């Protein structure tokens, strides 16, 4: 049986080489060590979030990753199906935050493993099982001075596939682009529950009184299926001055794209 399967796979590869087809279809990655904008035609992400009122939901984001993906257009009807719940996706166009895509907010809770479908104009383009993310609960300090070293601890009930820690600094302005901007990002082991941020890992340029500082722990589960990179993730973050950092839709769009960029740099 294994011999037959091997012959079938070899035949598929040979057909791809002979016909000169787009090898990205064959070489779709199976983990973030290989992912890039050319590895999958689209990204579908589920970001876990809890409001200040304690309401839990997933912010769902979909965007295409390359011009060759022709199955998405701003006039399309895009839906995500979780179990028997059909969630309508809404189109957005935010040039300064990374372009175009579709988003939705849904309070449907993902089980430990859940079947998810993506439909475009009533055509199912993705059917896969996704793994819900285990949430981090971080012991953020009341104040943060990036000129001093800091040890951050957090709790996660059980490990996810990937973990990142992050520190950011940017000058507040009326533009959608944070500038000047400084960031420190590190992948840590899935079992890690502490990280030492070195002194001066980020720099504050300009007026310190007009600068936002953020510390974050990012929990990620990831897979590629049906030419779609699928992420389920949580960002546990704290913004200074001393309040939980709560982002609007534009910030969430940017967060998804930044996280995918982080995954693409894992080696």
C-alpha positions in Angstrom: 0.0 0.0 0.0 2.8 2.4 0.9 4.5 1.6 -2.4 1.3 2.5 -4.3 0.9 5.8 -2.4 4.5 6.6 -3.1 4.0 5.9 -6.8 1.0 8.2 -6.9 2.8 11.0 -5.2 5.7 10.6 -7.6 3.4 10.7 -10.6 1.8 13.9 -9.3 5.2 15.5 -8.9 6.3 14.4 -12.4 3.1 15.8 -13.9 3.8 19.1 -12.2 7.3 19.3 -13.5 6.3 18.2 -17.1 3.4 20.6 -17.3 5.3 23.5 -15.8 2.5 24.2 -13.3 3.0 26.6 -10.3 5.2 24.6 -7.9 3.8 26.6 -5.0 0.7 24.4 -5.3 2.8 21.3 -4.7 5.2 22.8 -2.2 2.6 24.2 0.2 4.3 24.2 3.6 3.1 22.3 6.6 4.6 24.5 9.3 5.6 28.2 9.9 9.2 27.4 9.2 8.3 27.5 5.5 5.4 29.9 5.1 5.6 33.1 3.1 3.2 35.1 1.0 4.0 32.8 -1.9 3.4 29.5 0.0 -0.4 29.8 0.3 -3.0 31.6 -1.7 -4.8 33.0 1.4 -4.6 33.4 5.1 -7.5 32.6 7.4 -7.0 33.6 11.1 -8.9 33.3 14.3 -7.8 35.7 17.0 -9.1 35.0 20.5 -10.1 38.1 22.4 -11.8 38.9 25.7 -13.5 42.3 26.1 -13.2 44.4 29.2 -16.7 43.2 30.0 -15.5 39.6 29.9 -17.2 38.6 26.6 -15.1 36.1 24.7 -15.1 35.9 20.9 -12.9 35.2 17.9 -11.9 38.0 15.5 -11.8 36.3 12.1 -9.6 37.7 9.3 -9.1 36.5 5.7 -6.8 38.0 3.1 -5.2 36.7 0.0 -1.4 36.6 -0.1 -0.5 37.0 -3.7 -1.8 38.5 -6.9 -2.0 35.0 -8.5 -4.9 34.2 -6.2 -7.9 35.0 -8.4 -10.6 33.3 -6.3 -11.2 36.4 -4.1 -12.7 39.7 -5.2 -14.3 42.5 -3.3 -17.7 41.6 -4.7 -17.5 38.0 -3.5 -19.8 36.6 -0.8 -17.4 35.1 1.8 -18.5 32.9 4.7 -16.8 30.9 7.4 -18.7 27.8 8.7 -17.9 26.6 12.3 -19.9 23.4 13.0 -23.4 24.5 11.9 -22.8 28.2 12.4 -22.5 30.3 9.2 -20.5 33.5 9.7 -20.7 36.2 7.1 -17.4 38.0 6.4 -17.3 41.7 5.7 -15.0 43.3 3.1 -12.4 45.9 4.2 -10.0 48.1 2.4 -7.4 49.8 4.7 -4.3 50.6 2.5 -2.1 51.9 5.3 -2.8 48.8 7.4 -1.8 46.2 4.9 -4.5 46.3 2.2 -7.7 44.4 1.6 -9.5 41.5 3.1 -12.5 40.2 5.0 -13.3 40.2 8.7 -16.0 39.1 11.2 -16.4 38.8 14.9 -18.1 35.7 16.3 -18.8 34.5 19.8 -18.9 30.9 18.7 -16.4 29.1 20.9 -14.0 26.8 19.2 -13.8 23.4 20.8 -10.4 21.7 21.3 -10.6 20.5 17.7 -13.2 22.0 15.4 -14.1 21.5 11.7 -14.0 24.8 9.9 -15.0 25.6 6.3 -14.4 28.6 4.1 -16.9 29.3 1.4 -16.6 31.8 -1.5 -19.8 32.4 -3.5 -21.2 29.1 -2.2 -18.1 27.2 -3.2 -16.3 25.5 -0.4 -12.5 26.1 -0.9 -11.4 24.9 2.5 -12.4 22.2 4.9 -10.1 21.4 7.8 -9.9 20.8 11.5 -8.4 23.5 13.6 -7.1 23.4 17.1 -8.3 26.0 19.6 -5.6 28.0 21.2 -4.8 27.7 24.9 -4.8 31.2 26.3 -1.9 32.9 28.1 -2.4 34.8 31.3 0.6 37.0 31.8 1.9 38.8 34.9 2.6 42.1 33.3 4.3 44.7 35.6 2.5 47.9 36.5 5.3 49.9 34.8 7.9 49.2 32.1 11.2 51.0 31.6 12.8 49.6 28.4 16.2 50.8 29.6 16.0 48.2 32.4 16.0 44.4 32.1 12.6 42.8 32.7 11.6 39.2 33.5 8.0 38.4 32.3 6.2 35.3 33.6 2.9 33.9 32.2 0.6 30.8 32.6 -0.8 28.6 29.8 -2.8 25.5 30.7 -1.1 23.4 28.1 1.3 24.1 25.2 0.4 25.5 21.8 2.5 24.9 18.7 4.3 28.3 18.9 5.0 31.0 21.3 6.4 34.5 20.8 7.2 37.3 23.2 7.2 40.9 22.0 8.0 44.4 23.2 7.1 47.5 21.1 7.5 51.2 21.2 6.0 53.8 18.9 5.3 57.5 18.9 1.6 58.4 19.0 0.3 60.4 16.1 -2.8 60.9 14.0 -1.5 58.7 11.2 -2.2 55.0 10.8 1.5 54.2 10.5 3.4 54.1 13.8 6.6 56.0 13.4 9.2 56.0 14.8 8.7 52.3 15.7 10.9 49.9 17.6 10.2 46.2 18.3 11.8 43.2 20.0 10.3 39.8 18.9 11.6 36.4 20.0 10.2 32.9 19.5 10.4 30.9 22.7 9.9 27.2 23.3 6.3 26.0 23.5 6.8 24.9 27.1 8.4 28.2 28.2 6.6 30.3 30.8 9.1 33.1 31.4 11.3 35.3 29.3 14.0 37.9 30.1 13.7 41.1 28.1 17.2 42.7 28.0 17.8 46.3 28.8 17.4 48.6 25.7 15.8 45.8 23.6 13.5 48.6 22.2 14.3 52.3 21.9 12.1 55.3 22.5 12.7 57.9 19.9 11.1 61.3 20.3 9.0 62.5 23.2 8.7 59.8 25.9 5.5 61.3 27.1 4.0 60.7 23.7 5.2 57.1 23.2 3.2 53.9 23.6 5.0 50.9 25.1 3.5 47.4 24.8 4.5 44.0 26.1 2.9 40.8 24.7 2.9 37.0 24.8 1.6 35.5 21.6 0.1 31.9 21.4 -0.3 30.3 18.0 -1.6 27.1 16.4 -1.0 26.9 12.7 -1.5 24.7 9.7 -1.8 24.8 5.9 -4.7 23.1 4.2 -6.3 23.5 0.8 -3.7 26.2 -0.1 -4.8 28.2 2.9 -2.6 29.2 5.9 -4.8 28.8 9.0 -3.9 30.5 12.3 -5.7 30.3 15.6 -4.0 32.7 18.0 -4.1 34.9 21.1 -2.1 38.0 21.9 -2.0 38.6 25.6 -0.7 42.2 25.8 -0.5 45.2 28.1 -0.1 48.8 27.1 1.5 51.5 29.1 0.2 53.6 30.7 -1.1 50.7 32.8 -4.2 49.6 31.0 -5.0 46.4 29.0 -4.1 47.1 25.4 -7.4 46.8 23.4 -7.1 47.1 19.6 -9.7 48.1 17.1 -10.3 46.5 13.7 -7.4 48.2 11.9 -5.0 47.1 14.6 -6.2 43.5 14.4 -5.7 43.4 10.7 -2.1 44.6 11.2 -1.6 42.1 14.1 -2.5 39.2 11.9 -0.1 40.2 9.1 2.7 40.9 11.5 2.3 37.6 13.2 2.3 35.8 9.8 5.5 37.7 9.1 7.0 36.5 12.4 6.1 32.9 11.5 7.8 33.2 8.1 11.1 34.1 9.8 11.3 31.0 12.0 14.3 28.9 11.1 
